[in-house]
Amino acid sequence: MTLAEIGERLEQQGIFSGGPPRVFESAGRLQLATLVREGLYPYSRLLDIGCGCLRAGYWIIRLLDPGCYYGIEPNRTMLQAGIEQVIGPELQAAKRPTFDSNDRFDFSVFGVKFDVFLARSIWTHAPKSQIQIMLDGFVEHSSPDAFFLTSYYPARWFPLGRGASRDYRGTEWIGRSHTSITPGVIHHARSWIEAECRARGLFLRNVEEAPFNAQYWLMISRKNRAALHSA
């Protein structure tokens, strides 16, 4: 069965796969491609935040050495469908991924330091308080050379009261989750993200890559990777 067919089957079962089934394969594959370009290696310990039904995990788990993939997903039904139908028992046995379903963005549950953090389509729903928790978790549970790849919708100011893309100041998660079936997205000001990173001694840069589904990648790191790459 192809990945597109798996995505279609999940939708028929009423399981949200992270987006339209037609992009189920490409959305996951492109995440892996971006991670590799930014410095993911087979021996990297990667934390997939909001790993969902493993549309990216399908690809990432195959690349990584056994025991190097970790995923957090509060939607247990979604995660279990991914384990059983997307990666399957053989790959799970060979690569030994580790999962947790806490909804607090608590990275300490795994007891390891991570080299790579991934949060695709998470900051497009998470309020600023949860982003701050994720950044604190990155600082506390990352290796010295670690990086955090995340996507977001940049906030933009519009006149005449049109505020669909304005900086989100609410306190609630917006969109589908383990407690909601209502879709929705939010936007964050890059200046706010930069200030939060700077307050934690972190470096932030844009990833020079065309947006996928209108989401832009951001690279956050403990070291100035842009300077290292240009040296």
N, C-alpha and C positions, 0 to 999 in steps of 0.2 A: 504494500500500500504506500502510495506517495504521501509526502507531507501535506500537499494540497488536499488530498482525500482525507487525511487524518483531521485536518482543520475543518473540513466539511462535516465529518462525522461528529466532532465535538459540538459543533453548532446544532446539529440535529438532536443531540443529546441534551441541549439546553445549557451547555458549558461554555462560558465566555473564554475565548482563546487569546484575548488581548487586542483583537481587531478583526477586520473582515477576513474570512477564510482565504480569499484570493491573495492576501499578502502574508499568510501564515509562514510560508517557506522563506520568502525574501526578507521579512522583518527579522527573523532569527539569524539568517545567514549574514546579513549586512552588519548585525551587531558583532558577530565574530570577526568579520573583516576589519572593522574599525578597531576592535580590541587588539588584534594582531599588529596593525599598523602603529598603534600607540605603545606597544611593548609587552603584550601578553606572550608568555612562554609556556611550554608544556608543564614545567615545574612550578608555575605561579599558583599560589593559593588564591582562588577567586571567590568573592561573595556576591551572589546575584540577589539583589534586594528587590523583592516583589517578583520572584521568578515565575509566578503564574503557572501555566501548564507546560512550561519548559520549551517554548518555541525557540528561545535562544539557547537554553540548556542543551537541547538536542545536538547543536553544533559544538558548543563549548566543551561539554563533557567528553566528546570524542577526541578533542585536541589535548585536553589536560591529562596529566598522569593520574593514576588511581589515587583517590583520597584528596584531590585538590579542588574539587568543586563543592561549594556550599550554597544553599539557597534558603531564603526566607520567604514564606508565602502564607499569609493568614487564612486565605480561602482554601480550606482543606480539601473540598470537593474538586476544585480546580487543580490543585497540586497532585492529588491522587490520580486524577485522570491523566495528567502529564507523565507521572511515573509509570503507570500501567500501559498507556496507549501511545505515548510519544517516544519515550526512551526504551521502554520495555525491560523485562527481567534480565536478559542477557547483558545488556549494556550496564544496567545497574550493578550486577554482580561483578563485572569486569572493572568498572571505574569507581565503584563505591562512593557515590555522591552522598552528601549529608544534608538533611533538611530540618527546618524548624518552622513552626507556624505561629510564633508570637507576633502580636500586632503592635508592639511597642518600639519597633526598630532597635531591639536589643541585640547587639552583635556579640555580647559577652557569652551568650549561651553555648557557643562553639569552643571557647577556650583556646583560640589560636590567633595568631597575627596574620592578617591578610596582605597580599601583595597588590591585588586588584579588587576594586569595588565597582559594581555595575548597577545603575539604577535607570533603566530605560522605561519611560512613560510612568515614572513615579512622581517626580517633581511637577509634572503636569496636572497632578491631582492633590498633592500634599500641601498643607498650609505651612507657613513659615516656621512655626514651632516644631513641626516634624522634620523639616529640613535642618534646623539647628541641631536636633537630636542626631540626625544622620552624620552631620559634620563632626559633632563631638565624638560619635562612635568611630568615625574614620581616624581621628587623631589618636584615640585610645587603643584601637585594635588593628593598627596598620604597621607594616614593616617600614624601615627607614626610607626605602625607595618606592613606596607604594603610590598608586594613583587611583583616582576616583573618576570614572566616566559616567556622566549623567546627562539626561536630555531635559529640555524645558521649552516652554513657549515664552518668548520674550514679551514683556509688557510694553505697550505703546500707548501714547497719549493721543486721544482724539477730541476735537472740539465739538461743540453743540451737544454735549451730553452722551455721545456714543461711547460707552465704556466697556464693550465686550472684551477688549484686550488690555484693560487697565490692570495695574499691579494689585494682586489679590491680598487683601488685608484681613480676610476672615480667619476663623480658627478651626473650621471643619474640613475634613477630607471631602473633595468634590469628585463625584464619578462612581463607577462601579467598584465594589469591594466585597469583602466577606459579609458585610452588613447592609449592602445596598445594591439594587439592580438598576438604579437611575444613572444614565450616562452624564458626563459633564467634564469640562476641563478648566484649568485656570492658568494665569500668566504671572510671572514674577519679573521684577526689574533686575536687570543684570547688575546694576550698581549696588543693590541690596545684597545680592549673592557675593559680589566682590568684597563688600565691607565685612560680611560674616566670615569669609575666608581669611581676610587680612587680620581680623581680630584673633584668629586661631593660628596665625603664622603660616597659613597655607597659600599656595600660588594658584592662580586661576587664569586660564586662557581659553579662547574659542578653538574648537576643532575645525580646521579648514576643510569642511566637507559639506556637500549639498544636503539640505535638510530632508529627512524622510518623514512623510506625513506631517510636514510643517514643523517638526521638532528639530531644535538645534542641539548639537552636542557641546558640552562643556567638559574641560579637563581640569581637575583639581589634584594637586600633588603636594607632598611634603617638601619637595625640592623644586627649584626652578628648572623644570624640564625644558622649557623653551630655550633657556640659556645653554643648557647642556647640549641640545640638539644643534644649536647654531655654532658651537665651539669647534 
